[in-house]
Amino acid sequence: MKFGINRVKIRILSGGKEHSTLESLRESFSLEDVLPSYIDGRLATWLRQRDEDDLADRLEKIQADGIKSPELELKLINEFFGTEYKSVLEYAKCCQNASNADLAYDYVTSLKNETELIELARLGKLTPEKAKAKGVCGKTMYIICRTLLKDAGDDKAKKEKAYPWKYQADKLDDEETKEFRKTDSYDRICDDVPKENKSKSKILAVDNNEAVDIDLSVYWSKDYRELTDTPYDKKWQNNFDKNWHLPSENEANELIDKIKMDSNVIDNGIMIGDDTNGLHLPFFYNKYKRTKHETYGYLWLSNGDALFYYTSDSIENFRSCSIVKNLSSKGELAYIIPVKDKNAPSTSAKIANNEVSIIGETIEFADHAYGPIEYDNVKYNINIYDEYGYGNWRLPNLNEVEELKKIIKKSEVLITPDGGRIRISIKNKIIFLPFFYGKKYGHIWLHPKLTLEYNSERECNIDNRVTKAYLLPVRNI
């Protein structure tokens, strides 16, 4: 037994856990948690109580005057792990332990260093929502947007990932942000970023491929949308495909029991089932406290309430769920994950004999179009129609389309919540041809790789330039 060592038990908490060994502490190392105990000397005492005298001596030598600073933080990391990193960000990028890396990225975010925040955004380790939650100012978000746009060049997909930084910054009104909006730099960003499409997050289609069976009374969708800065409104229900709806309170309570009994906490949410056939409940809000990391999210319910789900690392991924009343009045945001009754018919694949409309004397069209989809996926989806035993479904040929064009010109145009559609009525049967969302025209794939273009004026022509179109299969009578 060593004498002169404080035998009062020292508690070291890091990454939401209390640690009893150096190995355990290194495996769940949170700089934000460990730094206070390093500065006040408790870490060195804790190490000596575990016979880690050499490391305790090295830490005490660099402890200096105990003033928290980036230099002190970096020295702690390098001594603790025996490394020579130039910054905390470099440590995070090189860290082999994913959990430690995420904790380090979060800590770097909290420092609000503009250069490092730009790098985090480039790495995909910082989102506009998280930056806002961490108190990053709008000016910095605009600069991140400008940098990502410059990095993107002519890459459309990369540009679109930069736009949300401006959209999020536009919601902030601190003095520094308002001053930045008076500059030429802000004007150039506005020129490069299109106006935010508030309706972009609406669910316009929920396919059978997205239905997840997690042993509950309804199918849940793999797909989810974030409803941002918009209070719950039942008109959102109109944007779901037939048979899909927001979960009821009873269906949400079923899910609550499932979360508590049979789920796993992952880096960005709660997973029920596996990655390929499971339901992912994403986290939206994060709280980082000195001794714990809390994450939580909300799902809208059909009555305007929300399902609240929560985890905390400090209590070994404890999962708590409840129903929250009147969430929209409290200014919170929530996700939308629709559900479908298990006995509901297919909305995207199955065509029964009573789901066709006769065109002319020799051909039948399906009663609804599916898509829009890329041409490479058309053959696969045609096969899906056939798998249900009704056989011989295919794309329409040019002669068949000529007949359809004549019928469209005599048909009715309906303006609906999803942007509009053409209603064709033939012999007491009905076909709906949808427009692309927000547009007043649509395309249907033909055979060969052509499309029939139609618009709200019921004009039609053949087009070969599109990359996506609706699938409206036909078969011989």
Secondary structure, DSSP 8 states (H G I E B T S, - for coil): --SSS--S---EEETTEEESSHHHHHHT--HHHHHHHHHTTHHHHHHHTTT-HHHHHHHHHS-TT----HHHHHHHHHHHHT---SSHHHHHHH-S-HHHHHHHHHHHHHHT-HHHHHHHHHHT---HHHHHHTT--HHHHHHHHHHHHHHHTT-HHHHHHHHHHHHHHTT---HHHHHHTTSHHHHHHHHHS----GGGGS-----GGGEE--SSSEEEES--EEE-S----GGGGGGS-TTEE---HHHHHHHHHHHHHS-EEETTEEEES-SSS-EEEE--EEEE-SS-EEEEEEEE-TTS-EEEEEEEGGGTSEEEEEEESSGGGGT--EEE--EEETTS--SSS---GGGEEEETTTEEEESB-EEEEEGGGHHHHHHHHIIIII---B---HHHHHHHHHHHTTSEEE--TTS-EEEEEETTEEEEEE--TTSSEEEEEETTTEEEEEETT--EEEE---SEEEE--EEE-
